[in-house]
Amino acid sequence: MKNQVIIYDLETTGLNIKRDKIVEIYLYNVEEQTCKHILINPKMNIPPESIKVHGLTNLDLQREPIFKDVVEDIYDFVGTEPYMISHNNIAFDKPFLESEMKRAKLQTPTDWKFIDTLHIARKLYKLPNYKQDTLREKFNISNKGSHRANKDVIDLSIIFENIMKDSQK
């Protein structure tokens, strides 16, 4: 399984890449139209401000596996040489993945290619900002339920499809 296009999103315990951890990963294989949803026990307290964003609590995650125990599932789903697409990938998702990999004493595969829809949107559109909610508005997508990884990925797949169409004009 080579060169799969994977749209993904992470939810975390906070914004500090060195301290905070991933609590949810949602992966969507564009060609196969399959998905993988993974909840992760961060083995740390989730701050109230993060719970307000994604709604996941320590109680929700207490029986879930830790990150290093789900890495093989991630590798199996994305295959070799995937295009890993997310919104704010370069500043958030990719560094969080790399940080979790490092903590698990693993390296992020060098054949993963990371694509950031935020950077592409900045080049294509003139908008007040380039948050995913702003792009949802541009493409008439409801923001109800946003900031859960599955909703964000589903919406980003529609946004990405529109970006690809607009980039070919």
C-alpha positions, 0 to 999 in steps of 0.5 A: 500500500504505497502513496496513500492520501491520509487526512488526519487530525489530533486532539491533545491535552494542550498546546505545549509539544514538549509537555502535552500529549495526544488523546485522539487521532482520526485518520481517513484514507481518501482513496479507500474511503476508510477511517481509523479512530484511536483514543489514547490515554495520555497518563496525565491530567487533561486541563479543563481548558482542553476538555472545553475544546474537545470534550474528552476527559480522563475518565473517557480515556482511562481504559484506552491504550497509551500512544506507543501501543497504538503506533503499529495500528497507525503504521498499518493504516497509513501504509508506506510513503503516505501523504499525511494531510492536516490543517496546521500540520507543520506547526501542530499535528506533525510536531505532536506526532514527532514528539509522541514518537520520540517519547515512545523511543521511535522515529517518525518514518522519513517516507511520510510526506506532510501537507498543510492545508493551512499553508495552501489556503493562505496562497489561494484565498484572501480571508480574514484568517485561515482557521478551519472554521473560517474555511468551513464557512467559506465552503458552507460546512457546519462547524457544529461538533468541530474540535473532535478529530472525526468531524475535523477530518471529515470537514477537512476532506471536503475543504481539501477537495475544494482547495484542489479544485480551486488550485487548478483554476 
